[in-house]
Amino acid sequence: MNQTCAVCPVRESAACAVLTEKERDALAAAGSTRVLKRGEMLFAAGDEEAACATLVSGALKVTAFDAEGNEQILSLIHPSGFIGELFSPFAHHDVVALTESQLCTFARKDIERAVSEYPALAQALLRRSQEDLLATRSLLELTAHASAETRIAALLHDFAGAASHTSCHIADSFDLPLTRGEMANMLGLTIETVSRKMGELETMGAITRNGKRGIDIADPALLRDISGR
């Protein structure tokens, strides 16, 4: 077994988990490990032959800019998530590290070849793409109709879910990958509203804030109820 794959923390949850050991070794031989610092870009909109990648640790944001130059966060990528636009001549969005992030990167041609050679990988990437599409639709619905309190609770619940090592329950604690401003941007709120509502969630006993970025989930059931998740 490839040594990097053997110690990979997302080897059982990433799309490549469906491959046999021999197939995974072949795929790993075509890839490389890359570490991005916070704010560093994986690729930008318009890049040709942009890399594809599996996120091993950290967090990424997918962004676009409107005509006035304002950034809009379209989605987040959490560990084991796949990023890259297959069968496209260029990237359509910027992908930027929110925290120091480690990725397993591949040239697009190598992933396209692997998808052709390994049907199980193609199905896994298709399932993941569908999950990402549903998550994006859920975010759009949330920002269009839900209260500010529900939006904040849902985002925190999703962060806790992404930080968990199991699908059975959310993590007890995590560090926010977004600043207050980025959370406001993503949820269509003001920074003041984000700060106020997080304070209210803490007063209600759903969460406890721990330092600048730390969040402890004090009452998972209450947070879930408020979020509607």
Sequence and secondary structure as in RCSB ss.txt:
>XXXX:A:sequence
MNQTCAVCPVRESAACAVLTEKERDALAAAGSTRVLKRGEMLFAAGDEEAACATLVSGALKVTAFDAEGNEQILS
LIHPSGFIGELFSPFAHHDVVALTESQLCTFARKDIERAVSEYPALAQALLRRSQEDLLATRSLLELTAHASAET
RIAALLHDFAGAASHTSCHIADSFDLPLTRGEMANMLGLTIETVSRKMGELETMGAITRNGKRGIDIADPALLRD
ISGR
>XXXX:A:secstr
  HHHHT TTTTTSGGGGS HHHHHHHHHH EEEEE TT EEE TT BT  EEEEEES EEEEEE TT  EEEEE
EE TT EE  TT SB SSEEEESS EEEEEE HHHHHHHHHH HHHHHHHHHHHHHHHHHHHHHHHHHHHS HHH
HHHHHHHHHHHHH SSSSS  SEEE SS HHHHHHHHT  HHHHHHHHHHHHHHTSEEEETTTEEEES HHHHHH
HHT 
